[in-house]
Amino acid sequence: MNQKPLDIGPPMPITQLTLEQDLKMRQIEDALKQADKNDIVTVYLALQRQCFVLGNNISQLVKTWPIHPSTTEATGKLETS
């Protein structure tokens, strides 16, 4: 008997960077060592603003995401295939 894994929520977040992202991080790190302080402050503030906007959008998406009952909740029976 083949059973589907239970749908217990969203997938785990991806916290690892891709190889390309790792390379870009290294390039940014090297460039920051020579950057002007005012440029760093400007970039930091812009990135922080983007983080806040992203967080607001994720929160809004989660609040408005439609909630569908699982098969078990809807039928009272465990789904098997």
N, C-alpha and C positions, 0 to 999 in steps of 0.2 A: 504494500500500500504506500503510495507516494503522498506525503503530506506537505502542503505549502507552509513555509514559516509564517508564524503569526505576525500580523501587521501591528507592531507595538509603538509606532510613531515614526517620526522623520529619521532619515539616515544620520549617522554620526557626522559632525562637521569635519571638514578636511582642514587640518592644521599644518600639513607639510607643504613646502614650496616645491614647484617644479624645478627642473634643472635650469631652465631659462630664467625663472624668477630668482633662483640662488645667484646666478651670474649677474643679473641686474642689481641685486642687493649689494654684491661685492663692488660693482662699479659705482653705485651711489655712496657706499662707505668710503671708497677711495677719494671720490670727488668732495665729500664733506670735509675731509681733512684739510682741504685747501680753500674752502668756501668762506665767504665773508659772513660775519655774524648776523648782519641784517638780512641777508638772503636766507640764512637758515631759519631765522625767526619767521619770515614771510612764508616760507614753505611749511614750517611746522603749523602755523595758524591755519593755513589753507587745508592741510591734511586733517587737522582736528575738526574743522568745520565739516569736511567730507565724512568723517567718522560719525559725527552727530547726525548728519542728514541720512546716512546709511542706516544707522540705528533706528531713527524715526521711521524710515520706510519699512524696515524689517518688522518693527513693532506693529505698524499699521497693517502690514500683510498678514501677520499672525492673527491679529484681532478680527480681520474680515475674512479669513480663510474659511470656506464652508466646512462644516462638520457633518460627516456622514457616519451613521452608526455602522459598526462592524457587522459582518454577516451573522456572527454569534448573537450580538445584541438584537439585531432585527428579526431573526428567525428562531433564536433560542437553540439552534443546532450548530455544532462545530463543523466548519467547512473542511471537507476532505476531497482529494482528487485521486 
